[in-house]
Amino acid sequence: MELGNEVRTCVSLPGVPAGTIGTVEEIGQLFVVVKFGDGRVGYYAPQQLEPVPTADAAGEYASLGFGEERVPYGSHLCLLPSSKNDLMGTMARYTAAGFEEREKCFCIFPEEWMPSVQEAMGEGGVDLKDAVASGQLIVRSSAEVYLKPSEFTAEKQLARARKVLASLLPGGRSRARVFGFAGAELFDVAEWWEYELRATAVLKASGVLGMCAYQPSGWRTDQWARAEAVHPYVVKGGEVLPGGAAAG
């Protein structure tokens, strides 16, 4: 960390929520002084900050399709959408960004979502049928990829995930990203959260970027809180925020 570097806060201070970006103004023995866009200054321990990737890191960091955020390939993000339209639009922008990076993209969602997904992709400049026909996009239904609740274990689902990731990167010579929505019935399965926690290491080892989505209504239960706790990154309101699981 050096003077002038852009950093993102990992903890909240009064008036400065976690995820706020600022510039390093001073580096002391105990605290790093960060100046924000509105002129405010904050004092943070070094471990309470993370560097913001610069544009010249494009080869190692992935564009998400919203804002100017980039995260390392192999990252595990969860989407906590405000509405069904927010969910669809974020998926479409995320996938379109993958196409711009010439990545292989894999989208998993309930079969009945297909008309809405096709419309959202079209609004984002992606012809879903053409993308599938070209082989750049693979689409599968949630039922094809995720185990049924009665059969679900973290270990079995991780085995499936490893096969999917290996198929996207034959020989490890390209980039890829995955978007998945498992379905509300699995979010009530106890081992689902163990699976999500352990999936972070699997994605990191593969180098594939992964984003999983949760229900817009999930904030009414403990679903969102549990999702935030087991992911390194959280996408909410079009922003990337730190989750409860270590990104490293």
C-alpha positions in Angstrom: 0.0 0.0 0.0 1.5 3.4 -1.0 0.5 7.0 -0.9 -2.1 7.9 -3.6 -3.4 4.3 -3.9 -7.1 3.8 -4.1 -8.5 1.5 -1.4 -11.8 0.1 -0.4 -13.0 0.1 3.2 -13.8 -3.3 4.7 -15.5 -2.0 7.9 -18.1 0.7 8.5 -17.4 3.9 10.3 -20.0 6.6 11.2 -21.1 8.0 7.8 -18.7 5.8 5.8 -20.1 2.4 5.0 -18.0 -0.6 4.2 -17.1 -0.7 0.5 -16.4 3.0 0.2 -13.5 3.9 -2.0 -10.9 6.5 -1.0 -7.3 7.5 -1.5 -4.4 6.9 0.8 -3.3 10.2 2.2 -0.9 9.1 4.9 0.6 5.8 6.2 1.4 5.8 10.0 2.7 3.2 12.3 -0.8 2.2 13.5 -3.3 3.8 11.1 -3.7 4.6 7.4 -5.3 7.9 6.7 -7.9 7.7 3.8 -9.5 10.7 2.1 -12.9 10.2 0.4 -14.5 12.0 -2.5 -16.7 14.2 -0.3 -13.6 15.5 1.5 -14.0 13.4 4.7 -11.0 11.6 6.2 -11.0 8.3 7.9 -8.4 6.4 10.0 -8.1 2.7 9.4 -5.9 -0.2 10.4 -4.2 -1.7 7.3 -6.2 -4.9 7.6 -9.4 -2.8 7.4 -8.6 -1.8 3.8 -8.2 -3.6 0.5 -6.6 -2.3 -2.7 -8.8 -1.3 -5.6 -7.6 -2.9 -8.9 -6.3 -0.4 -11.4 -7.1 -0.4 -15.1 -3.7 -2.0 -16.0 -4.7 -5.0 -14.0 -7.2 -6.0 -16.6 -5.4 -9.2 -17.4 -5.8 -10.6 -13.9 -9.1 -8.9 -12.9 -12.5 -9.3 -14.3 -15.0 -6.6 -15.3 -18.5 -7.3 -13.8 -20.5 -5.2 -16.2 -21.7 -2.6 -13.6 -19.8 0.3 -12.1 -16.0 0.3 -12.6 -15.4 -2.6 -10.2 -13.1 -5.4 -11.1 -12.4 -8.5 -9.0 -9.8 -11.2 -9.4 -10.6 -14.2 -11.6 -11.6 -17.1 -9.4 -13.7 -14.8 -7.1 -17.0 -15.9 -5.6 -19.7 -13.3 -5.4 -23.3 -13.4 -4.3 -26.1 -11.2 -5.7 -28.7 -9.9 -3.3 -31.2 -8.2 -5.7 -33.8 -5.6 -4.9 -36.2 -7.1 -7.4 -36.6 -9.7 -10.1 -35.8 -7.0 -12.7 -32.6 -6.2 -10.8 -31.7 -9.9 -10.7 -32.3 -10.3 -14.5 -30.5 -7.0 -15.4 -27.5 -7.8 -13.3 -27.2 -11.3 -14.8 -27.4 -9.8 -18.3 -24.8 -7.2 -17.7 -22.5 -9.7 -16.0 -22.8 -12.0 -18.9 -22.4 -9.3 -21.5 -19.1 -8.2 -19.8 -17.9 -11.8 -20.1 -18.6 -11.7 -23.8 -16.6 -8.5 -24.1 -13.7 -10.2 -22.4 -14.0 -13.2 -24.8 -14.8 -15.5 -21.9 -16.9 -18.7 -21.9 -20.1 -18.0 -20.0 -22.3 -20.5 -18.2 -25.8 -19.4 -16.9 -27.9 -21.5 -14.6 -31.5 -20.6 -13.8 -35.0 -22.1 -13.6 -36.4 -23.2 -16.9 -39.4 -20.9 -16.6 -37.1 -17.9 -16.5 -36.1 -18.3 -20.1 -38.4 -15.6 -21.7 -37.4 -13.0 -19.1 -33.7 -13.9 -19.4 -33.8 -13.7 -23.2 -35.5 -10.2 -22.9 -32.9 -9.0 -20.4 -30.0 -10.3 -22.4 -31.4 -8.5 -25.5 -31.6 -5.2 -23.7 -28.0 -5.7 -22.7 -27.0 -6.2 -26.4 -26.7 -10.0 -26.3 -28.7 -12.3 -28.5 -29.2 -15.3 -26.3 -29.9 -17.8 -29.1 -26.9 -16.7 -31.2 -24.6 -16.8 -28.1 -25.7 -20.3 -27.4 -25.3 -21.4 -31.0 -21.8 -20.0 -31.2 -20.8 -22.0 -28.1 -19.7 -18.9 -26.1 -22.7 -19.2 -23.8 -24.0 -22.4 -22.1 -27.4 -22.3 -20.5 -28.7 -25.0 -18.2 -31.7 -25.2 -15.9 -31.2 -25.2 -12.2 -32.7 -28.8 -12.0 -29.9 -30.0 -14.4 -27.1 -28.7 -12.3 -28.2 -28.6 -8.7 -29.2 -31.7 -6.6 -32.7 -32.0 -5.3 -33.1 -31.0 -1.6 -33.7 -34.7 -0.6 -30.4 -35.7 -2.2 -28.3 -32.6 -1.5 -25.0 -32.8 0.3 -22.2 -30.2 0.1 -19.7 -32.9 -1.0 -21.9 -34.2 -3.8 -22.7 -30.7 -5.1 -19.0 -29.6 -5.0 -18.2 -32.7 -7.1 -20.7 -31.4 -9.7 -19.3 -27.9 -9.5 -15.7 -29.2 -10.2 -16.9 -31.0 -13.3 -18.7 -27.9 -14.6 -15.7 -25.7 -14.0 -13.3 -28.2 -15.6 -15.5 -28.3 -18.8 -15.3 -24.5 -19.1 -11.6 -24.3 -19.1 -10.1 -27.3 -21.1 -6.4 -27.1 -20.6 -6.7 -23.9 -18.6 -6.0 -21.7 -21.6 -9.0 -19.3 -21.4 -11.2 -17.3 -19.0 -14.7 -18.2 -18.0 -17.5 -17.0 -15.7 -20.6 -18.7 -14.2 -23.9 -17.3 -13.0 -26.2 -19.5 -11.0 -29.6 -19.5 -9.2 -30.2 -22.7 -7.4 -33.8 -22.1 -6.2 -35.5 -21.2 -3.0 -35.9 -24.9 -1.9 -32.2 -25.4 -1.6 -31.7 -22.2 0.5 -33.5 -24.0 3.3 -31.1 -27.0 3.2 -28.6 -26.9 6.1 -25.7 -28.1 3.9 -26.3 -25.5 1.3 -24.3 -22.9 3.3 -21.4 -25.3 3.8 -21.4 -25.8 0.0 -21.3 -22.1 -0.6 -18.5 -21.6 1.9 -16.4 -24.3 0.3 -17.2 -23.3 -3.2 -15.0 -20.3 -2.8 -11.8 -22.4 -2.7 -13.0 -24.4 -5.7 -13.6 -21.3 -7.8 -10.3 -19.8 -6.8 -8.4 -23.0 -7.8 -10.1 -23.1 -11.2 -9.7 -19.4 -12.0 -13.4 -19.2 -13.0 -15.4 -16.2 -11.9 -18.6 -17.2 -10.1 -21.7 -15.3 -9.1 -24.7 -16.9 -7.4 -28.1 -15.1 -6.9 -30.5 -15.1 -4.1 -34.2 -14.2 -3.8 -35.2 -10.5 -3.8 -37.4 -11.3 -0.8 -34.6 -13.0 1.1 -34.0 -10.0 3.3 -37.2 -10.9 5.1 -35.6 -14.0 6.5 -32.0 -14.8 7.5 -31.2 -15.9 3.9 -29.4 -12.7 2.9 -27.4 -12.5 6.2 -26.3 -16.1 5.8 -25.4 -15.5 2.1 -23.3 -12.5 3.0 -21.5 -14.5 5.7 -20.2 -17.2 3.4 -19.1 -15.1 0.4 -16.0 -12.9 0.0 -17.9 -10.4 -2.2 -21.5 -9.2 -2.1 -23.3 -7.4 -4.9 -26.1 -5.2 -3.7 -27.5 -2.1 -5.4 -25.1 -2.3 -8.2 -22.1 -2.2 -5.9 -19.5 -4.7 -4.9 -19.1 -4.9 -1.1 -16.9 -7.1 1.1 -18.7 -10.2 2.5 -18.0 -12.1 5.6 -15.7 -14.8 4.1 -12.1 -14.0 3.5 -11.3 -13.3 -0.2 -7.8 -14.8 0.1 
